[in-house]
Structure formats: structure tokens, C-alpha cells
Amino acid sequence: MIDKIKIAGQIGRSAGYVFYALGAGARITGKAVRVVSDAVLNKPIYKVELYSNSGTCEKTLNSQTIKQVEHLLESMDTYGVKQIIIEKEA
């Protein structure tokens, strides 16, 4: 009886490792496909400058896609950003 439980536990652990590896592979593939599609479709790229409440430039981000810019705009209050300047890169 105990041997069957140990075997079942080992099978479950093995299945967990397999699904973890498949998930990691899918994430890597998804990122690669996104990078290639952005390059092929020639999506616009932006330079973003983040300014704090004191008016100083806290960070400059280059080569940002529209999705990344949208994420910054949605989360600017979380990071204490008061102003964002967005410039389209050539």
C-alpha cells in the first residue's frame, strides 16, 4: 500500500516537472515570436522619459513598444511618476 502511494507521488512529481518545462518553453517561444513579429511588422518604437513629482527625469526608456507604453501609463501612479514624455523613434 505504501509502495503504491510512493509511486503515485513520484509520478505526480514527474508530471509537475514536465508541465513546468512545457510552460517555460511556451513562455520563451511566446517572447521570441513577439520580438520577431514586432520586427517583421515594423511596429513603431518609442522613447519614454519618466518624471517624478519633483520634476526630475527619473528614468529614460528606449525602444518601447506601444504595449509597454500603455503599461507605463496605467501604472504611473504606482511608481510615483507625475509626467511621461513619449517620443517616436525613427
N, C-alpha and C positions, 0 to 999 in steps of 0.2 A: 504494500500500500504506500509506504513512504517512498519507495523507489519510483512509483508512478508519479507521485507529486513532484519529486526532484526532476524527473524527465519533463514533466509538463512545465515546470519553472524554467528549465533550460531552453525548451522550445519557445516559450514566451519571450525570454530574454533575447534569443537569437532573432525572433521576428521583430522585436523592437529595434535591434541594431540594423536590420535590413531596411525597415521603414525609415529610420533616421538617415541612413545613407541615401536612400531614394529621395527623401525630402531635400537633403543638402545638394544633391545633384540637380534637382529641379530648380532650386534657387540659383545656383551658379549658371545653369543653362538660361534661365529667365533673364538674369542680368546681362549675359552675353548677347542674347537676342535683342534686348532693349538697346544696348550700345550700338550693335550693328544696324538695327532699324533706324536709329537716330542719325547715323552717318549716311545711310543709303537714302533716306527720305529728306536729308538736308534740312533738318528741323532747326529753327532759329535758336541761337545760343545767346545768353545774356550775361552781362557783368552786373553784379549786385553789390551795393555798398550799404552796410547796416550802421545806423547812427543811434547812439544811446540818448537818454533823456538830457544829458549834459551837452549834446550837440557834437560830440566827438565821434569820429568814424571808428567803430569797434572792430569791424571786420570787412574785408573785401573778398567776394567770392567770384571767381571767374568760371566760364564755361558752364553756366547753369541752364538747364532746360526749363521749359515753361512749367512743367510739373514741379520741379524743385522750387521755382519762384512762387508758385501757388502755395506750396507747403510753408515757405518762409512767411508769406503774407498772412496765412491762417494762424501761425504760431508766434507772431511778433510780440504779442503781449506776454507770452510765457517767458521770453528771453529778455524782456526789458528794452525792446527796440522801439523807438518812437518814430523813426523815419527810415524809409528804404528808397534808395535811388537805383533805378533799373535802366541800364543802357544796353542796347542791342549791339552785339559784337559782329564785326564784318566777317 
